[in-house]
């Protein structure tokens, strides 16, 4: 897990970005998964972007990498 969060190779950066996007899409589509409320389809890409922007520094902090 530490290697996944700290490696700076192109493959690991791509894997982290894909994981962030998958989590963002799941959160943006939570209304379809649960069936409780509705989210405007125009807001879904914004939600994915916000989730990815929040996850990036969290993943960096979990990796323990300091600059």
Residue pairs with C-beta under 8 A, 6 or more apart in sequence:
2 63
2 64
3 12
4 12
4 15
4 16
5 16
5 59
5 60
5 62
5 63
5 64
5 65
6 63
6 64
6 65
16 59
17 52
20 51
20 52
20 55
20 56
20 59
21 48
21 52
23 51
23 55
24 47
24 48
24 49
24 50
24 51
24 52
24 55
25 48
26 33
27 47
27 48
27 51
28 39
28 43
28 44
28 45
28 47
28 48
28 51
29 44
30 39
31 37
31 38
31 39
39 47
